[in-house]
């Protein structure tokens, strides 16, 4: 199991960024691979973080082909021991809007049901709402 930790930072300008922290006794550049749909993402870069020993900035350019309706997941792994370090997900498109609207509708219906049950309980026990 790897001792590398991954701290997600941001997605900006089509590039996802994170910081990799290595154990103090580590030396050299970590060997990292990022995949999307089991295919390695091209252009991934690692640069040392100034003033932070054993910390590396990971930059992953999001391929334009990966930006399509639905959920797209990218996996980050340490190739030395094939350990999964983390992942990031991009969710886009019309289906997402429909899913969110449906989920909000269900939450509203459940809330209304709970309010009715609470009011009924208060009436039966003599409390007030």
C-alpha positions in Angstrom: 0.0 0.0 0.0 1.3 3.4 -0.9 2.1 6.2 1.6 1.4 8.9 -1.0 -1.6 11.2 -0.2 -3.6 13.1 -2.7 -5.1 16.5 -1.8 -7.6 17.7 -4.5 -7.2 21.4 -5.3 -9.3 22.7 -8.2 -10.5 22.3 -11.8 -9.6 25.5 -13.7 -9.3 26.2 -17.4 -9.8 22.5 -18.3 -7.0 21.4 -16.0 -7.6 19.4 -12.7 -5.0 20.1 -10.0 -4.0 18.2 -6.9 -1.0 18.0 -4.5 0.7 14.7 -3.9 2.5 14.4 -0.6 5.2 11.7 -0.3 6.7 10.2 2.9 9.7 12.1 4.3 12.1 9.3 3.3 11.0 9.4 -0.4 13.2 10.6 -3.2 12.6 11.1 -6.8 9.5 11.9 -8.8 6.4 9.8 -8.0 5.2 7.6 -10.9 1.6 8.5 -11.4 -1.0 7.5 -14.0 -4.4 9.1 -14.6 -7.0 7.1 -16.6 -10.4 7.8 -18.0 -12.4 4.8 -19.2 -9.3 2.6 -18.7 -7.2 4.8 -21.1 -4.3 6.9 -19.9 -4.8 10.6 -20.0 -2.1 12.4 -22.0 -0.3 15.5 -20.8 -0.3 14.8 -17.1 2.5 16.7 -15.4 4.1 16.7 -12.0 6.1 19.7 -10.6 7.7 20.2 -7.2 5.9 22.5 -4.9 8.3 25.3 -3.9 9.0 25.3 -0.1 7.2 22.1 0.5 9.5 19.1 0.7 8.2 15.9 -0.9 5.1 17.7 -2.3 4.3 17.6 -6.0 1.7 19.5 -8.0 -0.3 17.1 -10.2 -1.9 18.8 -13.3 -4.3 16.7 -15.4 -5.6 18.3 -18.6 -9.2 17.1 -19.1 -9.5 15.7 -22.6 -12.3 17.6 -24.6 -13.6 14.2 -25.7 -14.3 13.3 -22.1 -16.7 16.3 -21.7 -20.0 14.7 -22.7 -23.4 14.2 -21.1 -23.3 12.2 -18.0 -20.8 11.3 -15.3 -17.1 11.0 -16.3 -14.7 9.6 -13.7 -10.9 9.9 -13.7 -8.7 7.6 -11.6 -5.3 8.6 -10.2 -3.0 5.8 -9.3 0.6 5.2 -8.2 2.1 2.9 -10.8 4.9 1.7 -8.5 2.5 -0.4 -6.4 -0.7 0.0 -8.5 -2.4 1.7 -5.6 -5.4 4.0 -6.2 -4.7 7.4 -4.8 -8.0 9.0 -5.6 -10.3 10.2 -8.4 -12.2 13.1 -9.7 -15.6 13.2 -11.4 -17.1 15.6 -13.9 -20.9 15.6 -14.3 -22.4 17.5 -17.2 -25.4 17.7 -19.5 -29.1 17.7 -19.7 -29.6 14.3 -18.1 -28.0 15.7 -15.0 -30.5 18.6 -14.9 -33.4 16.2 -15.2 -31.9 13.9 -12.5 -31.5 16.8 -10.1 -35.0 18.1 -10.8 -36.4 14.6 -10.2 -34.4 14.2 -7.0 -35.6 17.6 -5.7 -39.2 16.6 -6.5 -38.7 13.4 -4.5 -37.2 15.3 -1.5 -40.1 17.7 -1.6 -42.6 14.8 -1.6 -40.8 13.2 1.3 -40.7 16.4 3.3 -44.5 16.9 2.7 -45.1 13.4 3.9 -43.0 13.9 7.1 -44.8 17.2 7.8 -48.2 15.5 7.6 -47.0 12.6 9.8 -45.6 15.1 12.3 -48.8 17.1 12.4 -50.9 13.9 12.8 -48.6 12.8 15.7 -49.0 16.2 17.3 -52.8 16.1 17.1 -52.9 12.5 18.5 -50.6 13.3 21.4 -52.1 16.7 22.2 -49.0 18.7 21.2 -48.8 21.6 18.8 -46.8 22.1 15.7 
